[in-house]
Amino acid sequence: MIRPVVAAVMLLALAACGTPLPAGTAFPEGHRKPTPAGPPPPPMRDDPVVCAADVRQCPDGNFVSRNPDNGCAFDACPGAGKQ
């Protein structure tokens, strides 16, 4: 008679301490609290693309800068395609 009483007291003590119970004895999935939604993503900026201000000297002595419309790649040297 003492063993069932001791076992019941131990189960109640474990349940009161927050110790997880074996599978199948916990609440069903529908009883869990939903997790709150996270914060919204930051708004996208509409600022124009800014490239580095460096320049490249062409073989003919001219200088070309970076083109923001071309992914900040250097513009082609004048006369480079005419050979």
Backbone torsions as a table, in degrees:
resi	resn	phi	psi	omega
1	MET	NA	-33.0	-177.2
2	ILE	-73.2	-36.7	-179.0
3	ARG	-60.3	-47.8	178.0
4	PRO	-61.8	-35.8	179.5
5	VAL	-68.0	-43.9	178.7
6	VAL	-63.5	-41.4	179.2
7	ALA	-64.1	-41.5	178.5
8	ALA	-65.0	-41.5	179.0
9	VAL	-65.0	-40.4	179.2
10	MET	-66.1	-40.6	177.4
11	LEU	-63.8	-41.5	177.7
12	LEU	-64.9	-38.6	179.3
13	ALA	-66.9	-41.5	177.7
14	LEU	-65.3	-40.4	179.1
15	ALA	-65.5	-36.8	179.8
16	ALA	-70.6	-27.7	-179.7
17	CYS	-81.6	-8.5	179.5
18	GLY	88.4	12.0	177.8
19	THR	-69.3	131.0	-178.6
20	PRO	-63.8	142.3	178.2
21	LEU	-87.0	163.3	178.8
22	PRO	-61.0	161.4	-178.7
23	ALA	-57.4	141.3	178.8
24	GLY	93.9	-14.4	-179.9
25	THR	-104.4	-8.5	-179.7
26	ALA	-83.0	175.3	179.5
27	PHE	-67.6	148.6	175.7
28	PRO	-66.4	164.5	-175.9
29	GLU	-56.6	-33.1	-176.2
30	GLY	-67.3	-14.4	-176.8
31	HIS	-95.7	1.5	-179.7
32	ARG	-81.9	149.5	177.7
33	LYS	-73.1	137.4	176.4
34	PRO	-71.4	145.2	177.6
35	THR	-76.6	141.3	-179.5
36	PRO	-68.6	152.2	178.6
37	ALA	-68.6	147.0	179.0
38	GLY	-76.0	174.3	179.7
39	PRO	-69.2	153.6	179.1
40	PRO	-69.6	155.9	178.8
41	PRO	-67.3	154.1	179.0
42	PRO	-66.8	149.4	-179.6
43	PRO	-67.6	147.8	178.2
44	MET	-76.6	140.2	-179.7
45	ARG	-89.3	144.9	179.0
46	ASP	-102.2	20.8	-179.5
47	ASP	-68.2	146.9	177.1
48	PRO	-68.7	157.5	178.6
49	VAL	-72.2	133.3	179.1
50	VAL	-114.6	124.5	-179.5
51	CYS	-100.5	164.0	175.1
52	ALA	-62.6	150.8	-174.9
53	ALA	-89.5	17.6	179.6
54	ASP	-78.7	160.0	-179.0
55	VAL	-128.6	163.6	177.7
56	ARG	-125.5	138.9	179.4
57	GLN	-92.2	130.0	178.6
58	CYS	-82.8	163.5	179.9
59	PRO	-60.3	-27.7	-179.7
60	ASP	-85.2	1.5	177.4
61	GLY	100.2	-12.6	177.4
62	ASN	-74.5	161.2	178.2
63	PHE	-116.5	142.3	175.4
64	VAL	-125.0	148.2	-179.9
65	SER	-109.9	177.9	179.4
66	ARG	-78.7	144.8	-177.3
67	ASN	-107.3	115.5	-179.4
68	PRO	-66.1	-23.9	178.7
69	ASP	-77.4	-10.5	-178.7
70	ASN	-116.5	32.1	178.9
71	GLY	68.1	29.6	179.2
72	CYS	65.5	23.1	173.6
73	ALA	-80.5	156.1	178.4
74	PHE	-67.4	143.6	171.8
75	ASP	-67.0	157.1	178.8
76	ALA	-71.4	147.7	177.4
77	CYS	-67.5	142.3	177.2
78	PRO	-65.1	132.0	-180.0
79	GLY	83.0	2.9	-178.5
80	ALA	-70.2	-33.0	-178.4
81	GLY	-89.9	-3.9	-177.2
82	LYS	-102.2	84.8	177.1
83	GLN	-139.2	NA	NA
